[in-house]
Amino acid sequence: MRKRVLVVCHANTARSVMAQKLIERMLAERGLGERVEVRSAGVWVYARDGMIPSLDARLALKEVGIALAEDEMASTALREHPELLAHADLVLTMTAEQSAIVRSLANGRPVHVATLAELAGETGDIADPAGQGEEAFRAARDAIMRCLVRGIDGLVARVTGG
């Protein structure tokens, strides 16, 4: 049975999109792409189904060798899709506030949630780059990558048991 990782941010158009694509690449490099499904969603009140990934997020990914077409994925509002949370083996968030929202959306069900910083053994949040230009998106991408490099072995162990 495939394990499921759910990555969330506010709107699911930038940070969680970048994290999802980076995690998918890291899992594929480890031969685990078929064992772990990675999805992403937005938790904020303005998250909507069907929004396209941010151009700046797609450009930031392209700079590290990940091509993401505008129509390759669309945002998902977690509030509209509680089944994603119910089936997730691990939920990764960008901020402590988002972790709290995820726990509240779980309605008392146990949910394994951590910020990307916590996964990496760090503290702090990955700031929302929306509306701040390319450099802010690069900074968010680099923070996500740093956390994933430090935390990917822990992620793999948590979801595959090995």
C-alpha positions in Angstrom: 0.0 0.0 0.0 1.4 3.4 -1.0 2.1 5.8 1.8 0.9 9.4 1.5 2.6 12.7 2.3 0.5 15.8 2.2 2.3 19.2 1.9 0.3 22.3 2.8 0.7 26.0 2.7 -1.8 28.9 2.6 -3.1 28.8 -1.0 -1.3 25.8 -2.6 0.2 27.9 -5.4 3.8 28.4 -4.3 5.5 26.9 -1.2 3.6 23.6 -1.1 3.8 23.3 -4.9 7.6 23.7 -4.7 7.9 21.3 -1.8 5.8 18.7 -3.5 7.9 18.7 -6.6 11.1 18.7 -4.7 10.0 15.8 -2.5 8.8 13.8 -5.5 12.2 14.3 -7.1 14.1 13.3 -3.9 11.9 10.2 -3.5 12.4 9.2 -7.2 16.2 9.6 -6.8 15.9 7.1 -3.9 13.8 4.7 -5.9 10.7 5.4 -3.7 8.6 7.3 -6.2 6.2 4.3 -6.5 6.0 3.7 -2.7 5.1 7.2 -1.6 2.5 9.5 -3.1 3.0 13.2 -2.5 0.0 15.7 -2.7 -0.4 19.3 -1.7 -3.2 21.5 -0.6 -3.9 25.0 0.8 -5.4 25.5 4.3 -6.1 29.2 4.4 -9.6 30.6 3.9 -8.7 31.9 0.5 -7.4 28.5 -0.8 -9.4 27.4 -3.8 -9.5 24.4 -6.0 -8.2 24.9 -9.5 -5.7 27.8 -9.1 -2.6 27.5 -11.2 0.9 27.3 -9.7 2.5 30.7 -9.3 4.7 31.8 -12.3 7.5 32.7 -9.8 7.2 29.3 -8.1 7.5 27.6 -11.5 10.5 29.7 -12.4 12.2 29.0 -9.1 11.7 25.3 -9.7 13.0 25.6 -13.3 16.2 27.0 -11.9 16.8 23.8 -10.0 15.9 21.5 -12.9 12.2 20.9 -12.3 9.9 21.8 -15.2 6.4 22.5 -14.1 3.9 23.5 -16.8 1.2 26.0 -15.9 -1.5 23.3 -16.5 0.4 20.4 -15.0 -1.2 20.8 -11.6 -3.9 22.9 -9.9 -4.4 23.9 -6.3 -6.5 22.0 -3.9 -8.4 23.5 -0.9 -8.0 21.1 2.0 -11.2 22.3 3.6 -13.0 21.0 0.6 -11.2 17.7 0.5 -11.0 16.2 4.1 -10.2 12.8 2.6 -6.7 14.0 1.8 -6.1 14.7 5.5 -7.8 11.5 6.5 -5.5 9.4 4.3 -2.2 11.2 4.9 0.5 9.3 6.7 2.4 12.6 7.2 1.4 16.2 6.8 4.2 18.8 6.3 3.4 22.5 6.7 5.4 25.7 6.1 4.4 27.3 9.4 3.4 26.5 12.9 0.1 28.3 12.3 -0.6 26.0 9.4 0.1 23.0 11.6 -2.5 24.2 14.0 -5.0 24.7 11.2 -4.3 21.1 10.0 -4.9 19.8 13.5 -8.2 21.7 13.8 -9.3 20.4 10.4 -8.7 16.8 11.6 -11.6 17.2 14.0 -10.0 15.3 16.8 -8.6 12.5 14.6 -4.9 11.8 15.1 -2.8 13.4 12.5 1.0 13.3 12.1 1.9 16.9 11.3 5.2 18.7 11.3 6.6 21.9 9.8 9.4 21.5 7.3 11.7 23.1 9.8 10.8 20.5 12.4 11.4 17.7 9.9 14.9 19.2 9.5 15.5 19.4 13.3 15.1 23.2 13.1 12.6 25.8 14.3 10.9 28.6 12.5 8.6 29.1 9.5 9.1 29.3 5.8 7.7 32.7 4.9 5.1 33.2 2.2 6.8 34.8 -0.9 3.5 35.9 -2.6 3.7 39.3 -4.1 7.3 39.8 -3.2 9.1 39.0 -6.5 11.5 36.4 -7.7 14.1 36.8 -4.9 11.5 35.9 -2.3 10.5 32.8 -4.2 14.1 31.8 -4.5 14.6 32.3 -0.8 11.5 30.2 0.0 12.6 27.5 -2.5 16.1 27.4 -0.9 14.7 27.2 2.6 12.4 24.3 1.5 15.4 22.6 -0.2 17.6 23.0 2.9 14.9 21.5 5.2 14.3 18.6 2.8 17.9 17.8 2.4 18.3 17.7 6.2 14.9 15.9 6.7 14.4 13.6 3.8 15.8 10.5 5.6 13.5 11.2 8.5 10.5 11.6 6.1 11.4 8.3 4.4 11.7 6.6 7.8 8.4 8.0 9.0 6.4 7.0 6.0 8.0 3.7 5.0 9.1 2.4 8.4 12.7 2.0 7.1 
